[in-house]
């Protein structure tokens, strides 16, 4: 479940944390590699700004009913990120701020009766307009981690971690043929047990993985190697990257 107003506020708070952290960098730091293969920190920041505008397109679509895709096409998206990655820090910061303001305005302009309206994300996934702030929140929070500037999975707000686990386990991983049957246990005391992945074959037992919600999210999203998790049945299974 999503909460449009709550998630929109969380986006603003996460964006402010990101802007404060990025403002402490310098031009040279942005040319260093991020945690994402082939991307510098400048690439990550450029992507975050253009993603805000892409989601404005979807919010406009939901508000007006006139189809407005996130990006013109994949080639244009990638070219814009490459183009903008090499900009000075001051330009990145201004772009991040102004694109975030455009996103906030588009969120506020969407009438409540349009929240159930469905739009199409990059890759063909359908999403209700109500879920777009949560999509943006994931971009800001996880890519803040990807910058490798001191913000880690352990720093992610607990409410965000829980919302992302719900999305991943219930929709993106649930029933996925390339994800083994998983039994995820939160905490050593087994406070909560969740299941995801493909259905178990006859006689097959789910793989049990135990750890904190943040550690589970870090592993499932490829942000950590799962070293903080416990898997009594053997090594942690390989989780394919889901674009």
N, C-alpha and C positions, 0 to 999 in steps of 0.2 A: 504494500500500500504506500502511496505517496501523499504528502501534504504540501500542496503547491505553495502556500504562504510560508510555511516553515522552511521548506527547501530553498525558496528564493532568498530568505534572510540568511540562511547558512551559506549560500553562494556569496553574498556580500561580505560576510565575515571571513570566509576563506580567501576571497580576493584581496581583502585588506592585509591578511597575513602574508600572502604571496607578494604583494607590492612592497610591503615593509622589508621583507627578506631580500627581494631583488634589488631594492634601492641601495642596499649596502654593498653591492657588487661593483665591478668596474668593467670597462670595455674588454679588457684582456680576458677576464674570467668568462665572459660569454662565448669565447671561441673554444673553450675547453669542452671535452666530451661530456655529454650527459650520460645517464644510465640507460638511455635508449640507443640501440645499435645504429651507428651511422649519423646520429644527431648530436650537434653541439647544444649547449644551453641556449644559444640564440635560436636554434631551430625549435626548441621546446616553447620558448616565449612567443615566437612568431605563430606557432600552431595554436597556442592558447588564445591569442588575439583573433585569429581568423576563425577559430571555432566559435567564439562568442558571436561573431557576425553570422556564421552559418546557422546558429540556433535562433538568431533574430529572424532569419529567413523563414524558419519553420514556425515561429510564433506568429509571424505576419500571415503565413499560410493559414494557420489555425484561426486567426482573427477574421480574415477576409474571405476565406474559402477559395482564394486564388492560389493555385499550385506554385510554390516557390521553393525549389530544391535547396538543400544545404549549400552545395557547391555546383558550379557550372558543369564540371566533370572532374575526374580524378587527376588528370594531367594538370589542370588549372590549379587545383588545390595544392598539389605538390610543388608546382612552380612558384606559387605565391609564398610558400614556406621557405623555399630555397632563397628567393629574392629578399625576403625580410629578415632572414636569420643573421645576416652580417651587419645589421644596423647598430649604431652606437646605443649604449645603455639608455641614454635620455630619450631616444626615439622609441625604444621598446617600452619604456615606462609610460610614455604618453599614449602609445597605441593600446597598451593593456588597460589603462584607465578609461580612455574614451570608448573603447569597444565594450568594456564592462558596463559603462553608463548606458550605452545603446541597448545592451541586453536587459538591464534592469528596467528600462523604460518600456521595452517590448513585453516584459513579464507583467508589468503594472497595467498595460493597455489591453490585456486579454480579458474579455468579460467572463465571469464565472460560468455562464452557460456554454462557453466554447471549450471548457476544460476537457470534456470527453472527446473532442474532435481529434481524429487520427491523422497523422502526417507520416511521411516516409523518411527515415534516417538514411544516411550514407550506408550502402550495403543492402538496402531494400527492407530493412527492419521497420515494422510499423510501430508507432508509439503515440499514445495519447498526449495531447498538449500538456496535460497535468503533470506528466513525467519529465518534461524538458528541464525544469530547474534541477532536478536530481541528476539528470544527464550532465548538465554543466558542472554541478558540484563534483562529480566524479572526475571530470577533466581537470578542474583546478586543484583538487586535493592530491590526486595521484601523480599529476605532472609536477606538482611542487616537490613531491618525493623524488621524482626522476631527475630534477635539477642537481641533486647531490650537493646541496649547500647547507646541510645540517638538519633538515626536516625529514624525519623518517616515518616509517609505517607506525611506529610506537607513538608518534605524536598526533596521529589522526584522531579527530574527535570520536568518542564512542558512539554517538548517534549516527555519524556517517558510516562507521565501520559496520554497524548493525544493518543499516539500510542497504549497503552494498552487498553484504553477505546474503540478505534476502533476495536481492535482484539476481545475483550470480547463481545461487543454489536453486532458486525457484524457476528461473526462466532461461538463463544462458547455459547453465550446466545440466539442469534437470533433463534427463532423457537423452543427453548428447551421446552419440555412439562412440566418440573418441575419449569420453571420460569414464573411467572405471567406476563401478558402484562404490560410493564413498559413504562412510559413517563418520561424521565429524562431531567430536565431543569437545565442548568448551570447558576447560578447566579440569584439573586432576580429579575433582569430586564428581565429574559428570553432570554439571549443572544443567546442561542442555545438549541434546543429541539431535543432529540434523542429517538428513540423507539427500544425496544428489547423485548425478551421473546416470549412466545407462542402467536399465533394469538388470539385476543379477540373473545369470543363467542358472538352470537347475543345478543344485549342489554347490553353487558359488556363494561365498560369503563376502560381504562388503569389506573394503579395506578401512580399518579404523584409524583415524588420525586425531590426536588430542593436542589441544593448545589453546591459547587465548584467542578471542575473536580477531584481534589485530594481527597476530601471527598467522592465523588461518587465511585472512584476507591477503596479507603480503605474499604468501605462498601461492594462493589461487590466482592472483593477478600477475605473478612473475616478478614481483618487486623484491622478494627474498628467496633464499634457497631452502627455506623450511627448517633451518637448523634448530629453531626454538620449538619445533613440534616433535611429538612422540608418535611413532608408528610401530607398535609391538610386533606386527606380523611380518616385518621386513622393511626394505627401503621405501621411502615415499614414492608413490607412483608418479610418472611423468604426466604433467598437465599441459596439454597443447595450448599454445597461445590462441586466444579467440579474438580476432580483429573486430 
